[in-house]
């Protein structure tokens, strides 16, 4: 009887030990499951962060080298920050082809869409976008001559609202170019300007040029146009009336700049522009910068908005500070210009800014 009780006692002990081991194993499994669940949650959160995508609308007033380079620089800055078109970025690119009706329609279309940010390239595009897109959508602009005169912002240091960007004009650039013409081209007494006075940016720059030329006793002679198809005729109308040609950052005019280059070359008229891209194309000289860098600068602002949640209205409007004289030696030959050592000496960075 006692022996039987002993065996019963041993059996019960073994059962308790087994149960205890089972509970420990279950606890270990449960702990492992909890840890795995935590790891999965963290992985999911990380994946969601990495998978964040963006949608940007770009309104570009017209297609020409400077504005195209601005757009390319903007997208490059986003790409360098990990925001890549075709991967986690969708871009709605709209081009008005220098048509104001198209420009307005594009702004209205963008306003009806859901975008994380809107980029407006050129003054007319920026004006239309700011007037039509709601105040909750971040808006940046580029290639705008005078944001305040165009009523895009009311303060350059503290824009307020949802808008900021970069101006592509430093008044010093215009003054420096006019001074270069006056000192290096003493025979230039009249400077011809093809201009669309319907573009506020062109008017602002023309006024700055006139003020600088007045100090040197040089007359600014205007040949007004209303659309790109009139550029050739306007340029030709200046032949025999002026000693050289000049254009501002006038989108309508720059779109037809090839005809001005042809006119300048055929009639041996020095041709000066307000942007590097036109000089690379065939104008003789400008004081300026690379529009790709200008766009990249605005792209960096966009990264701050998209990734760090900054409000454009709290970001000051920037402008290009690094300016240099840019010369095209081939264009000089075409236009009958003798490039002197004195001209070359005014170029701070001859390696990059004297185009052979």
C-alpha positions, 0 to 999 in steps of 0.5 A, a space after each residue: 500500500 505504501 509502495 503504491 502511494 509512493 508511485 502515485 506521488 512520483 507520478 504526480 511530481 513528474 506531471 507537475 514538472 512536465 506542466 511547468 516545462 510546458 508553461 516555460 516553453 509556451 512563455 518562450 514562444 509567446 515572448 518570441 512571438 511578441 518580439 517578432 510582432 514588434 520587429 514586424 511593426 517596426 519594419 512596416 513603419 520603416 517601409 511606410 516611411 520609405 514608401 512615402 510618395 509625392 505629387 508635384 505640378 510644374 507650370 512652365 510658361 514656355 519651352 526655351 533653354 533657360 526655363 528648361 534648365 531651371 526645371 532640370 536643376 529643380 528635379 535634380 535637387 529633389 533626386 539628390 534628396 531621394 525624391 525621384 521621378 518615376 519612383 516616389 515622385 509623380 510630376 505633372 508638367 504643363 507648358 503654356 507655350 507662351 499663350 496666356 489663355 493656356 497659362 490660365 487654363 493650366 493654373 486652373 487645372 492644377 488648382 483642381 488637382 491634389 498636389 503636395 507642391 506646385 512649381 511655377 517657372 517664369 513670371 506669367 506662370 507664377 502669377 496665374 498659379 498664385 491667383 488660382 491655387 488654394 492657400 493650403 498648397 505650397 507654391 514655389 516659383 523660379 525664373 521670376 524677374 521681380 516677384 514684388 512688382 508682379 504681385 506674387 509676394 509682398 515681402 522678399 524677406 518674409 513672403 508670408 502665406 504659402 508662396 516663395 521662390 527665387 528671382 532670376 534677376 539681380 539688378 546689378 547684372 543689368 547695370 554691369 552689362 550696360 556698363 560693359 557695352 558703354 565702355 567696350 563698345 564706344 561706337 554704340 550710341 543706340 541699343 535696340 531692344 525687341 520686347 513684349 511689353 505685356 510681360 511685366 518682367 521684361 518691362 522691369 528689366 528694360 527700365 533698369 537697362 534704360 536707367 543704366 544707359 542714360 548715364 552713358 548717353 546711350 539711347 534704348 530703342 524699342 521694337 515692341 511685339 505681342 507674340 513670338 511670330 513677330 520677333 523676326 520682323 521686329 529685329 529686322 526693323 531695328 537694322 540701320 536704326 541701332 548699333 547693337 541689339 539687346 533682349 531681357 529675360 522676355 519669354 516671348 522674345 527668347 522663344 524666337 531668339 534664333 531669328 535675332 541671332 540670324 539678324 545680328 550675324 547677317 548685319 554684323 550687329 553685336 547682340 547682348 542678352 540677359 541669360 547665359 543660355 542665349 549666349 551659348 546659343 549665339 548672343 555675344 555677351 551677358 552678365 549672368 549665371 547658369 539657370 540649372 543652378 538657379 533651378 537647383 536652388 529652388 529644388 532645395 527649397 522644395 526638399 525643405 517643404 516636402 521632407 521637413 514640413 517648412 512653409 514657403 511663406 517662412 522662407 525668404 525669396 532668394 536671388 543670384 549673388 554670384 554673377 560673371 561676364 560671359 562671352 561667346 567668341 564664336 558669336 563675336 566672329 559672326 557679328 564682326 566683334 574684335 574681342 580685346 584683352 580688356 574684354 576678356 579681363 572682365 571675365 572672373 572665371 574665363 575657364 567656364 565663362 569664355 565660350 569658344 
